[in-house]
Amino acid sequence: MSFYRNGTLLLAAFLLWAPASRGVTEAQDPSKIDFAKLIECTTYDVPSYNEFAMWLTGPESAKAMKLFGISELSSDNPFLREFQLSAPLTVFGRQTNRVAFASTGPLAVLDEADPHSLAKQLGVTAAVDRPNKFLGKKEILSRKDQQENSDTVLHTRISLNVSTDEAHPGKTLAGCSYSIEVE
């Protein structure tokens, strides 16, 4: 198997910057992102999300957090970075003042104990539906691109997610996942 087929992390990180998807951020400026649309899986592509996430968590994070009116919170979930918003944000017809970032995308932290209503509204299908855990997604985009002069295939996926998390009792997490996998 070749270096590329093994999906080496370095290659995957590089390829995440490759243009592959649905719409492109205006002027490729992460400060111009419409945060609600990013969470709702409308308008943006994987490179735009990655650029925004790197800007938000990189060397310019203080500037980014000030511009978006957010401050980082401690999180009981090691897979999420949480932020408090200085002004409420409306997503999926609901308001929130908290957001979280998973490895592949932003999530609104909603004051809704039961995720079923939101999942139904968004057409999200449950993969896990137990009393203490809900996990569902709806695929927005799935595209495979064969790389020119290579056996490498990039699988671009954008999906809408609704879930619950034991670290967030009484809350529903909903947002978008942006990923490119090397096949």
Backbone as a ProteinNet text record, in pm:
[ID]
protein_1_A
[PRIMARY]
MSFYRNGTLLLAAFLLWAPASRGVTEAQDPSKIDFAKLIECTTYDVPSYNEFAMWLTGPESAKAMKLFGISELSSDNPFLREFQLSAPLTVFGRQTNRVAFASTGPLAVLDEADPHSLAKQLGVTAAVDRPNKFLGKKEILSRKDQQENSDTVLHTRISLNVSTDEAHPGKTLAGCSYSIEVE
[TERTIARY]
83.8	0	88.6	51.7	133.7	116.1	206.6	201.4	65.8	13.4	-114.7	-230.6	-228.2	-339.4	-348.7	-238.8	-241.2	-307.7	-336	-405	-320.9	-194.1	-104.3	-159	-152.8	-210.3	-156.2	-26.9	30.4	-32.3	-47.6	-109.4	-254.5	-325.2	-465.3	-478.1	-391.3	-397	-371.7	-274.6	-246.4	-365.7	-426.2	-536.2	-663.5	-675.2	-791.6	-798.7	-684.7	-681.6	-715.3	-722	-752.3	-894.9	-920.1	-1056.3	-1140	-1241	-1327.3	-1459.3	-1558.2	-1689.6	-1791.8	-1877.7	-1998.5	-1995.3	-1952.6	-1951.6	-1825.7	-1778.3	-1652.7	-1676.8	-1609.7	-1620.6	-1582.4	-1663.1	-1632.9	-1493	-1413.4	-1276.9	-1188	-1231.1	-1153.8	-1109.9	-1188.9	-1157.2	-1238.6	-1173.5	-1248.9	-1327.7	-1288.5	-1361.9	-1497.7	-1520.7	-1647	-1747.6	-1711.6	-1800.4	-1928.7	-2040.5	-2168.2	-2177	-2153.7	-2142.4	-2266.1	-2385.3	-2507.8	-2513	-2478.1	-2479.7	-2375	-2262.5	-2159	-2210.7	-2280.6	-2337.1	-2450.3	-2530.7	-2647.5	-2616.2	-2490.9	-2449.8	-2501.7	-2509	-2548.5	-2432	-2411.6	-2317.8	-2173	-2116.4	-1971.6	-1923.8	-1793.1	-1728.6	-1624.4	-1561.5	-1464.7	-1343.5	-1280.5	-1166.7	-1204.5	-1323.1	-1366.4	-1379.4	-1438.5	-1450.7	-1312	-1224.1	-1090.4	-1014.6	-1025.7	-958.7	-1014	-1146.3	-1209.5	-1163.6	-1163.4	-1125.6	-979.4	-891.9	-750.6	-732.6	-810	-803.5	-853.6	-962.8	-1023.5	-933.9	-858.4	-778.1	-628	-586.8	-445	-390.1	-280.9	-214.1	-303.6	-403	-492.3	-621.3	-619.3	-741.4	-801.1	-719.1	-772.2	-850.3	-795.6	-863.8	-994.3	-988	-1105.6	-1215.9	-1178.5	-1278.5	-1341	-1261.5	-1315.5	-1413.2	-1374.9	-1461	-1595.1	-1592.9	-1716.4	-1782.3	-1722.9	-1782.6	-1793.3	-1685.6	-1688.7	-1571.6	-1594.6	-1487.1	-1491.5	-1374	-1366.3	-1409.7	-1480.2	-1524.6	-1447.3	-1442.1	-1384.9	-1488.1	-1439.9	-1529	-1503.1	-1611	-1598.5	-1582	-1595.7	-1581.5	-1448.2	-1352.5	-1221	-1223	-1333.6	-1343.6	-1412.4	-1449.1	-1516.4	-1446.5	-1434.1	-1392.8	-1518.8	-1549.1	-1672.8	-1646.7	-1745.5	-1735.4	-1868.3	-1859.7	-1975.1	-1983.7	-2102.4	-2123.9	-2166.8	-2121.7	-2161.1	-2303.8	-2351.3	-2489.9	-2547.9	-2677	-2737	-2727.6	-2718.2	-2711.8	-2834.8	-2900.2	-3016.6	-2975.5	-2995.6	-2968.4	-3084.2	-3123.5	-3232.7	-3360.7	-3380	-3498.5	-3493.2	-3378.1	-3361.5	-3244.7	-3247.7	-3138.1	-3047.8	-2920.3	-2822.9	-2717	-2654.5	-2541.9	-2414.4	-2422	-2305.4	-2287.6	-2162.5	-2127.3	-2009.1	-1993.4	-1880.8	-1822.4	-1696.5	-1631.3	-1581.5	-1626.7	-1571.4	-1457.8	-1393.7	-1280.2	-1319.2	-1445.4	-1484.5	-1588.1	-1628.8	-1725.5	-1784.8	-1861.7	-1923.5	-2060	-2092.5	-2221	-2281.7	-2409.7	-2481.8	-2518.4	-2504.2	-2544.4	-2680	-2784	-2921.4	-2984.9	-3065.7	-3137.2	-3259.7	-3235.1	-3341.1	-3299.3	-3370.8	-3333.9	-3364.1	-3470.6	-3511	-3472	-3381.4	-3333.5	-3429.1	-3531.5	-3617.2	-3690	-3740.4	-3812.7	-3722.4	-3603	-3508.5	-3464	-3434.3	-3392.4	-3501.5	-3624.8	-3736.3	-3746.5	-3739.1	-3746.8	-3639.2	-3518.2	-3404.9	-3390	-3473.9	-3463.3	-3341.3	-3297.8	-3181.4	-3226.6	-3160.7	-3193.2	-3103.5	-3162.6	-3088.1	-3009.5	-2883.6	-2800.5	-2800	-2809.5	-2819.6	-2934.1	-3028.7	-3143.5	-3178.9	-3111	-3134.7	-3174.5	-3229.1	-3269.5	-3157.3	-3033.8	-2924.2	-2833.2	-2866.1	-2779.9	-2858	-2841.1	-2897.5	-2783.6	-2774.6	-2673.6	-2733.3	-2747.8	-2806.2	-2740.3	-2752.8	-2696.9	-2777.8	-2760.4	-2820.6	-2708.8	-2684.9	-2579.6	-2625.6	-2545.8	-2573.4	-2497.3	-2373.4	-2288.5	-2197.4	-2186.5	-2090.1	-2039.2	-1910.3	-1854	-1713.9	-1685.1	-1551.6	-1485.1	-1361.4	-1283.7	-1153.3	-1136.5	-1010.6	-907.7	-793.3	-688.1	-615.1	-588.4	-524.4	-386.8	-358.3	-230.3	-197.5	-298.4	-278.8	-387.8	-360.6	-465.1	-540.5	-511.3	-574.5	-713.7	-807.6	-943.7	-974.2	-1027.6	-1070.1	-1220.8	-1265.7	-1408.5	-1449.1	-1518.9	-1566.2	-1704.7	-1721.2	-1850.7	-1887.6	-2013.1	-2070.5	-2200.2	-2216	-2337.1	-2387.7	-2518.3	-2587.2	-2602.4	-2565.8	-2564.7	-2650.6	-2719	-2793.4	-2753.7	-2719.7	-2677	-2701.1	-2687.7	-2682.4	-2547.5	-2508	-2377.4	-2391.1	-2341.3	-2356.1	-2287.9	-2190.8	-2125.8	-2213.8	-2325.6	-2418.6	-2561.2	-2589.4	-2725.1	-2828.6	-2941.6	-3049.1	-3025	-2922.8	-2887.4	-2890.1	-2912.4	-2899.5	-2791.5	-2702.8	-2597.4	-2636.3	-2628.7	-2665.7	-2573.3	-2527.5	-2439.2	-2391	-2284.3	-2235.4	-2099.1	-2078.7	-1950.4	-1894.3	-1770.8	-1704.1	-1578.6	-1570.3	-1450.7	-1413.3	-1285	-1231.5	-1146.7	-1178.7	-1104.3	-1027.1	-908.3	-826.7	-857.8	-891.1	-919.6	-815.7
-117.5	0	124.2	223.7	343.2	436.4	530.8	634.6	703.1	730.8	799.9	713.1	584.4	495.6	472.3	485.4	466.8	584	691	805.4	874.8	887.2	949.7	1084.9	1109.5	1230.4	1356.9	1361.4	1480.4	1507.2	1404.2	1420.4	1464.7	1402.2	1438	1583.9	1629.3	1770	1862.8	1827.3	1908.2	1911.3	1795.7	1786.1	1855.8	1875	1946.2	2088	2140	2274.3	2275.3	2158.6	2151.3	2196	2272.7	2314.9	2196.2	2164.4	2051.8	2066.8	2118.5	2117.9	2209.5	2269.7	2333	2482.3	2560.5	2704.3	2752.7	2866.4	2913.3	3041.6	3054	3174	3295.3	3398.7	3521	3568.2	3589.6	3640.6	3553.5	3430.6	3339.3	3404.4	3493.3	3563.9	3503	3432.7	3367.1	3463.7	3589.5	3686.6	3721.4	3682.2	3710.7	3596	3490.4	3374.8	3417.3	3368.6	3384.1	3261.6	3283.1	3174.4	3084.7	3143.1	3063.3	2971.7	3024	2941.9	2832	2859	2757.9	2642.2	2673.6	2572	2495.7	2564.6	2504.1	2428.8	2421.1	2351.3	2420.4	2549.7	2620.4	2707.2	2714.5	2806.2	2759.3	2704.6	2685.8	2547	2540.5	2417.2	2376.3	2261.7	2210.2	2303.6	2348.6	2439.4	2567.8	2620.5	2742.1	2715.9	2601	2567.6	2551.2	2476.9	2453.4	2584.1	2673.9	2803.2	2881.3	2879.5	2947.4	2886.4	2753.2	2685.7	2713.1	2713.6	2742.4	2887.4	2978	3119.1	3137	3068.3	3080.3	3022	2919.3	2852.3	2875.8	2946.1	2968.2	3094	3145.9	3263.5	3388.5	3397.8	3514.2	3487.9	3387.5	3349	3462.5	3542.8	3654.2	3751.3	3783.5	3872.4	3808.4	3680.1	3608.8	3602.4	3567.6	3557.2	3692.6	3798.2	3932.9	3970.9	3945	3978.1	3905.5	3777.8	3699.4	3707.5	3781.1	3798.7	3669.3	3591.8	3463.5	3452.6	3375.1	3345.4	3195.9	3137.9	2993	2954.7	2843.2	2785.2	2656.2	2613.3	2481.3	2377.6	2262.6	2158.8	2026.7	1957.9	1826.3	1717.7	1754.6	1659.5	1690.9	1598.9	1627.5	1639.7	1603.6	1610.4	1737.1	1825.2	1949.9	2069.5	2177.1	2307.2	2391.4	2446.2	2521.6	2670.2	2747.2	2891.9	2953.3	3062.8	3143.1	3259.9	3286.9	3399.4	3521.5	3638.6	3760.9	3802.5	3757.4	3784	3653.7	3629.6	3505.2	3491.7	3368.3	3332.7	3248.6	3276.3	3197.1	3096.6	2968.7	2858.6	2760.2	2708.8	2610.9	2663.4	2796.1	2856.4	2864.1	2840	2842.8	2935.2	2990.2	3076.7	3002.3	3036.4	2980.8	3086.1	3071.1	3158	3075.4	2945.9	2857.6	2778.7	2762.1	2678.4	2590.8	2481.7	2391.6	2354.3	2318.8	2272.6	2131.1	2039.6	1904.5	1908.6	1797.4	1797	1832.9	1810.3	1836.9	1946.5	2012.7	2118.3	2179.7	2287.8	2361.8	2304.6	2316.3	2269.9	2377.5	2400.4	2487.2	2402.6	2458	2390.1	2449	2370.8	2419.6	2374.3	2461.2	2429.5	2346.3	2224.1	2131.4	1992.2	1936.4	1805.3	1692.8	1705	1600.4	1638.8	1564.7	1598.2	1558.1	1480.6	1423.4	1526.7	1631.2	1734.2	1803	1840.4	1906.1	1810.5	1686.8	1588.2	1570.1	1562.8	1547.7	1671.1	1789.4	1915.2	1921.2	1872.7	1881.9	1761	1659.4	1538.2	1454.9	1463.4	1389	1252	1147.8	1010	963.7	900	853	726	725.9	605.5	538.8	622.6	575.6	653.3	580	644.5	566	602.1	539.6	648.7	611.9	714	810.4	762.5	848.5	894.9	859.1	897.6	902.2	1012.5	1026.9	1072.5	1011.3	1048.8	1026.8	1135.7	1124.5	1219.9	1186	1275.3	1268	1371.9	1382.6	1427.8	1347.3	1381.7	1495.4	1599.9	1715.8	1703	1655.8	1640.7	1520.7	1439.5	1329.7	1321.3	1348.6	1348.1	1288.9	1204.6	1146.8	1206.5	1251.2	1311.1	1235.2	1176	1109.6	1218	1209.6	1307.7	1277.3	1380	1365.5	1300.3	1204.6	1132.8	1064.8	1011.2	948.7	845.5	751.7	657.8	706.4	828	886.6	940.3	907.2	957.2	1036.8	1157.1	1238.5	1227.1	1189.7	1179.5	1297.4	1392.7	1511.9	1483.4	1513.1	1491.1	1613	1651.3	1754.4	1694.5	1694.5	1636.8	1721.7	1719.3	1787.6	1687	1725.8	1634.1	1686.2	1593.5	1623.1	1514.8	1556.6	1458	1508.3	1415	1448.8	1399.5	1452.7	1420.7	1421.8	1319.5	1313	1428.7	1492.7	1609.9	1735	1724.4	1835.9	1790.9	1759	1713.1	1821.5	1779.4	1872.5	1956.5	1923.2	2000.4	1909.6	1971.4	1905.6	1979.8	1905.4	1964.2	1943.7	2049	2039.2	2126.7	2072.7	2150.2	2070.9	2119.2	2066.9	2001.5	1898.1	1829.8	1846.8	1892.3	1916.3	1828.3	1734.4	1649.8	1608.8	1580.9	1522.2	1404.2	1286.3	1165.6	1120.7	1065.9	1011.5	863.1	819.4	676.8	616.2
0	0	0	-75.8	-87.4	32.3	44	146.2	144.1	26.5	12.7	58.4	25.7	59.1	209.2	279.5	423.5	494.5	421.3	481.9	586.5	562.6	657.8	701.7	831.5	890.5	825.8	799.2	738	602.2	522.3	391.2	407.4	499.2	520.7	561	649.5	692.3	574	491.3	372.5	278.3	257.2	161.4	209.5	339.8	390.8	335.6	293.7	238.5	90.2	28.6	-114.7	-138.9	-244.8	-271.2	-314.5	-233.4	-267.9	-195.1	-258.3	-197.2	-257.8	-171.9	-222.3	-239.4	-157.9	-175	-110.6	-146.7	-92.1	-14.3	97.5	179.2	95.9	106.9	32.4	66.8	-37.4	-26.5	62.1	94.7	178.3	309.1	362.8	485.5	598.9	694.2	800.6	888.4	892.3	974	912.6	788	719.6	731.1	800.6	817.5	888.5	839.2	909.3	1001.5	1129.1	1225.5	1226.3	1219.9	1220.3	1097.9	980.9	859.2	864.4	927	942.7	1027.9	1135.8	1224.8	1155.8	1076.2	1012.2	882.3	843.4	719.4	594.4	595.8	474.9	429.1	301.4	238.2	232	337.5	344.8	304.5	274	232.9	337	316.9	412.7	428.4	319.9	339	413.2	388	459	608.1	644.1	786	848.8	781.5	836.5	856.4	761.5	773.3	892.8	908.5	1021	1153.6	1163.4	1287.4	1323.4	1223.3	1248.7	1294.1	1235.7	1273.1	1416.6	1449	1581.7	1691.2	1659.9	1762.4	1747.2	1643.6	1617.5	1681.8	1625.8	1682.8	1691.2	1604.3	1605.9	1684.2	1772.3	1842.3	1925.6	1989.9	2071	1983	1866.6	1772.3	1722.7	1690	1638.9	1745	1868	1974.4	2005.4	2000.1	2024.1	1913.1	1788.4	1674.7	1682.3	1720.5	1728.3	1865	1957.9	2089.7	2166.3	2166.8	2236.6	2333	2438.2	2532.7	2562.1	2577.6	2596.9	2737.5	2746.5	2872.3	2897	3021.1	3046.3	3001.4	2960.6	2909.4	2980.8	3016.5	3077.5	2972.2	2846	2736.5	2666.3	2671.6	2612.6	2459.9	2397.3	2251.6	2202.1	2294.3	2258.2	2320.4	2243.4	2297.2	2301.2	2417.6	2434.7	2449.1	2399.1	2402.4	2445.2	2520.2	2560	2463.1	2412.2	2321.3	2401.2	2361.2	2432	2396.1	2281.3	2239.3	2185.5	2208	2159.4	2007.5	1964	1823.1	1791.4	1679.5	1640	1534.1	1566.6	1473.9	1482.1	1367.6	1359.8	1425.5	1423.6	1483.8	1635.6	1693.8	1839	1873.9	1994.5	2037.6	2134.1	2126.8	2220.2	2249.1	2363.9	2395.5	2416.5	2377.4	2388	2259.3	2221	2106.8	2147.5	2074.8	2097.6	1962.2	1963.4	1841.8	1865.1	1779.8	1775.7	1674.4	1650	1557.5	1415	1377.6	1238.6	1222	1328.9	1307.2	1431.9	1410	1519.9	1556.9	1684.2	1736.7	1825.2	1809.1	1901.2	2022.7	2141.7	2264.6	2301	2277.4	2290.9	2421.8	2482	2605.6	2572.2	2532.7	2492.3	2536.6	2634.2	2686.3	2586.9	2510.7	2417.1	2274.8	2212.5	2078.4	1965.7	1996.1	1891.5	1806.5	1867.9	1794	1691.9	1735.2	1645.1	1534.8	1571.1	1470.4	1365	1407.8	1313.1	1223.6	1282.9	1208.1	1099.3	1131.1	1039.6	947.4	968.5	886.6	921.4	1045.7	1092.8	1141.7	1092.5	1128.3	1242.9	1341	1457.7	1424.9	1462.1	1455.8	1593.1	1697.7	1835.7	1898.6	1958	2023.1	2148.3	2256.7	2386.8	2485.5	2599.7	2696.9	2736.8	2743.8	2786.8	2672.9	2547.9	2435.8	2304.9	2232.9	2098	2008.4	1892.4	1794.6	1657	1583.1	1450	1352.8	1224.1	1122.5	994.4	916.6	783.7	689.8	589.1	494.6	404.6	399.3	315.2	184	192.7	74.7	95	-7.8	-9.3	-151.8	-167.2	-301.8	-297.7	-396.9	-410.3	-532.9	-512.7	-620.4	-638.3	-756.1	-790.5	-819.6	-754.9	-776.5	-906.8	-982.4	-1112.7	-1099.1	-1186.2	-1190.2	-1057.7	-990.4	-860.3	-836.6	-746.8	-708.2	-584.3	-540.3	-422.6	-455.6	-368.5	-379.7	-253.1	-270.3	-156.7	-142.6	-23.2	4.1	91.4	30.3	100	156	285.5	350.7	434	420.7	507.1	559.7	691.5	749.3	865	878.9	987.3	1100.8	1222.4	1336	1451.2	1516.4	1638.4	1737.8	1860.4	1959.7	2101.1	2193.7	2335.7	2386.4	2500.7	2557	2708.3	2774.7	2920.2	2992.2	2928.7	2988.3	2977.3	2903.3	2884.5	2916.1	3042.1	3076.9	3048.2	2991.9	2962	2837.6	2760.6	2640.7	2517.5	2403.9	2274.5	2197.9	2134.7	2052.7	1906.5	1828.9	1687.4	1605.1	1494.3	1408.5	1290.2	1232.1	1105.3	1121.6	1044.5	1038.1	898.5	889.3	761.4	757.2	664.1	660.3	518.2	502.1	380.5	424.2	373	405.7	283.1	309	201.7	190.4	70	47.5	-41.5
[MASK]
+++++++++++++++++++++++++++++++++++++++++++++++++++++++++++++++++++++++++++++++++++++++++++++++++++++++++++++++++++++++++++++++++++++++++++++++++++++++++++++++++++++++++++++++++++++++

